[in-house]
Amino acid sequence: MGPTDGVSKWVDQTTAYDRVRSIGSTVSQPRSVQYIASEARVSEVTAREYLDRLTDLGVLLKSEKEETPVYSPDPLHTRLMGIRELLEQNDQEDLIEMRSEIKADSETRDSGLVAYRLSLIEDAIEWTRSQ
């Protein structure tokens, strides 16, 4: 199975909205409607409609680059979804154990991603304590 087979299957098994949300939520830098439409395999009109809806919902941020609207993931939404995922999959004891394991792993302590993940765990632990 070639790469285009995987894309075809993805298009067949997902809605246009899901594909636009998936691409818009995972871009590493702000991207244009044209880019997201192409990657999501939808028309620009469809992409613009869904991107604006996702912006209204607080999932994406809309900004301008050289007078062209561009979209990127909203970092607050991304962070809250990460915390929610941790809370849905772990109890307080699991979270405390995860925190201890990450802190004990001295090789990865310099990694920005590990520091971010650790901060999510800290926030999730704090939330469980407030409940």
C-alpha positions in Angstrom: 0.0 0.0 0.0 1.5 3.3 -1.1 1.2 6.7 0.5 -1.7 7.8 -1.7 -3.6 4.7 -0.6 -3.4 5.9 3.0 -4.6 9.4 2.1 -7.5 7.9 0.1 -8.5 5.8 3.1 -8.2 8.8 5.4 -10.5 10.8 3.0 -13.0 8.0 2.8 -13.1 7.4 6.5 -13.3 10.9 7.8 -15.5 14.0 7.3 -14.3 17.2 5.7 -14.7 18.9 9.0 -12.6 16.3 10.8 -9.8 16.6 8.2 -9.7 20.4 8.4 -9.7 20.2 12.2 -6.9 17.6 12.1 -4.7 19.6 9.8 -5.5 23.0 11.5 -4.8 21.6 14.9 -1.4 20.0 14.1 0.3 22.6 11.9 3.6 23.8 13.4 3.3 27.3 12.1 0.4 29.5 10.9 -0.9 28.2 7.6 -3.2 29.7 4.9 -6.6 28.4 3.9 -5.1 27.2 0.7 -2.5 25.1 2.5 -5.0 23.6 4.9 -7.5 22.9 2.2 -4.9 21.1 0.1 -3.7 19.0 3.0 -7.2 18.2 4.1 -8.3 17.4 0.6 -11.2 19.8 0.6 -12.1 22.9 -1.3 -10.9 26.3 -0.1 -14.6 27.4 0.5 -15.1 24.4 2.7 -11.8 24.8 4.5 -12.5 28.5 5.2 -16.0 27.7 6.6 -14.6 25.1 8.9 -11.6 27.1 9.9 -13.7 30.1 10.9 -16.0 27.8 12.9 -13.0 26.3 14.7 -11.7 29.8 15.4 -15.1 30.7 16.9 -14.9 27.6 19.1 -11.5 28.6 20.3 -9.7 25.6 18.8 -7.7 27.6 16.3 -6.3 31.2 16.2 -6.7 33.3 13.1 -4.1 35.9 12.3 -2.8 37.8 9.2 0.5 37.2 7.4 1.2 39.6 4.5 -2.6 40.4 4.4 -3.5 36.8 4.1 -5.5 35.0 6.9 -3.5 32.2 8.5 -4.6 29.6 11.1 -2.8 27.9 13.9 -3.6 25.8 17.0 -4.8 27.8 20.0 -2.2 27.0 22.6 -4.7 27.4 25.5 -7.1 24.9 23.8 -4.2 22.5 23.2 -3.1 22.7 26.8 -6.6 22.2 28.2 -7.1 19.2 25.9 -3.8 17.7 27.2 -4.9 18.1 30.8 -8.3 16.7 30.0 -6.8 13.6 28.4 -4.5 13.1 31.5 -7.5 13.4 33.8 -9.7 11.0 31.8 -7.0 8.3 31.6 -5.4 8.6 35.1 -6.3 9.0 38.7 -4.4 11.2 41.1 -2.0 8.3 42.1 -1.2 7.6 38.5 -0.5 11.3 37.9 1.8 11.5 40.9 3.7 8.4 39.7 4.0 9.9 36.2 5.4 13.1 37.7 7.9 11.2 39.7 9.1 9.1 36.8 9.6 12.2 34.6 11.5 14.0 37.3 13.7 11.0 37.9 14.6 10.7 34.3 17.6 13.1 34.3 18.4 12.5 30.6 15.3 14.2 29.3 15.0 17.0 31.9 16.4 19.6 29.4 13.7 18.8 26.8 11.1 21.5 26.3 8.5 18.8 25.4 9.2 17.0 28.7 9.0 20.2 30.7 5.6 21.0 29.0 4.3 17.5 29.7 5.4 17.7 33.3 3.6 21.1 33.6 0.4 19.4 32.3 0.7 16.6 34.8 1.2 19.2 37.6 -1.9 21.1 36.5 -3.9 17.8 36.4 -2.8 16.9 39.9 -3.7 20.3 41.1 -7.2 19.9 39.6 -7.7 16.5 41.2 -6.8 18.0 44.6 -9.4 20.7 44.2 -12.2 18.3 43.5 
